[in-house]
């Protein structure tokens, strides 16, 4: 079972900025499941030893847009 986190869009922007400063690539790919549900898939590619994947759903709680992470995985890069 994945841990759930709520991140606002400013936090995601900071995460993207940090990834760039650390020479990591962050590639957002938007996946439309249906007209009412929108998920955002962030793949953080670490330059050296680790990969990280976040599947997050964007929602509005009435005050601001938030992103709820619905799954998170991190692992060591396997080398041949």
C-alpha positions in Angstrom: 0.0 0.0 0.0 1.4 3.3 -1.0 1.9 6.2 1.4 -0.2 9.2 0.5 1.0 12.8 0.5 -0.6 16.1 -0.4 1.6 18.5 -2.2 0.5 21.9 -3.5 1.6 23.1 -6.9 4.3 25.4 -5.4 5.9 22.4 -3.7 5.9 20.5 -7.0 7.6 23.6 -8.6 10.2 23.6 -5.9 10.7 19.9 -6.4 11.2 20.5 -10.1 13.7 23.3 -9.4 15.7 21.1 -7.0 15.8 18.3 -9.5 17.3 20.7 -12.1 19.8 22.0 -9.6 20.9 18.5 -8.8 21.2 17.7 -12.5 18.3 15.3 -12.4 15.7 15.2 -15.1 12.0 15.5 -14.2 9.6 14.7 -16.9 5.9 15.3 -16.3 3.6 13.2 -18.4 -0.1 13.9 -18.2 -2.4 10.8 -18.5 -6.1 11.4 -19.1 -8.0 8.5 -17.6 -11.5 10.0 -18.3 -13.1 13.4 -18.5 -13.2 13.9 -14.7 -10.0 12.3 -13.5 -6.6 13.6 -14.4 -3.4 12.0 -13.2 0.1 13.3 -13.5 3.1 11.0 -13.7 6.4 12.4 -12.6 9.5 10.4 -13.4 12.6 11.7 -11.6 15.6 10.3 -13.3 18.5 10.4 -11.0 21.8 10.9 -12.8 23.6 8.1 -11.1 22.2 5.4 -8.8 18.5 5.8 -8.2 15.3 6.2 -10.0 12.1 7.6 -8.5 8.5 7.4 -9.8 5.5 9.4 -8.5 1.9 9.0 -9.6 -0.2 11.9 -8.5 -3.7 13.1 -8.9 -4.4 16.8 -9.2 -7.5 18.0 -7.4 -9.0 21.2 -6.0 -9.9 21.3 -2.4 -12.0 24.5 -2.8 -9.1 26.8 -1.8 -6.3 25.8 -4.2 -5.1 23.2 -6.5 -3.3 20.3 -4.8 -1.6 17.2 -5.9 -2.1 14.0 -4.0 0.5 11.4 -4.5 -1.2 8.0 -4.9 1.9 5.9 -5.5 5.6 6.3 -5.0 8.4 4.0 -5.8 12.2 4.4 -5.6 14.9 1.9 -6.4 18.5 1.4 -7.1 19.5 1.4 -10.8 20.7 -2.1 -11.8 23.7 -2.2 -14.0 24.5 -5.0 -16.4 
